[in-house]
Amino acid sequence: MSTPFSDQSDTDYMDDRDNYEVLHLQQRLLSEQDRDLDRLSDAVGRQRELGLLIGEELSSQIQLLEETEDMIDHTDRSLDRAKRNLSKLSKKVKNNGHLCIIFSLLLTLIVLIIVLTK
């Protein structure tokens, strides 16, 4: 039993006050943790969005690289055909070069025969 002016009621009052302060402190800490977790969740969400954007950009870049590779392959095949055609033309010019020399020598001979027979 407690008397009106006993130490027991003061102790109970102090215990209740201490408990209330501890409860209030715990609630404040939980509230701060909730705010921190919300900020962390927002940051993770932004990182996820950024990761998705980077993935889309990489896919786009891969597609551009594949298209560029296809164009390079096409150009390489065209250059190979052009080289073969130039090689054939070069051989023909060499063969025709001899014919041109023969033709010019024959023409010179005919001119000389005509000039000398007069």
Salt bridges, closest charged atoms under 4 A:
GLU21 OE2 - ARG17 NE 3.34
GLU32 OE2 - ARG28 NE 3.87
ASP36 OD1 - ARG39 NH2 2.22
